[in-house]
Structures are given as structure tokens and as C-alpha cells.
Amino acid sequence: MFINEIAEKEYPEAKRITLIMDNYNTHNASSFYETFKPKKAKKLWDRFEFVYTPKHGSWLNMAEIELQVMNGQCLNRHISTMQMVKE
């Protein structure tokens, strides 16, 4: 239902929509056919490009690592002025 909402409400004019997805087994064509009539399911499936994150070193792992670095460098203290941020 969420994919349908993206297609119809958020990007109605887009010919192709790319989604970055995790590797859960629920993200496949059969999920569309379980939810929608065959014609609608095929139309949605063909309109989306699914890019799956790798099981190891996924974007979530990279984001967590980056947040830890930022925390160690600056987020664990008060920065009182914009000038201090720029330096």
C-alpha cells in the first residue's frame, strides 16, 4: 500500500522510481500480487527499481559508524557559536 501511495501521490508523473531497500524477503513481486490485482501489481512492479543494500556493510551500518565519529568529534559537547563549528 505504501508503494502505491508513493507512485500515485508523491511521484505521479515519474516514469521510474528507484527505492533503496534492505534485504528482507518481503520485498519482492509476490508481495505486490498478494496485495493488488494482477494488472495493478504488474504496473507497480514495472515502475519501480529496487536497489538492495548489501547484507554486510549496509547503509545503516555506515550511518551508525558516521554518527559515532561525529559524536566523538563534536556532538558530545556544547558548541556555543557558529564560528566554532566552521573552525
Helices and strands as residue ranges (DSSP letters): H 2-5, I 6-10, E 17-21, H 29-35, H 38-47, E 48-52, H 59-70, I 71-75, H 82-86
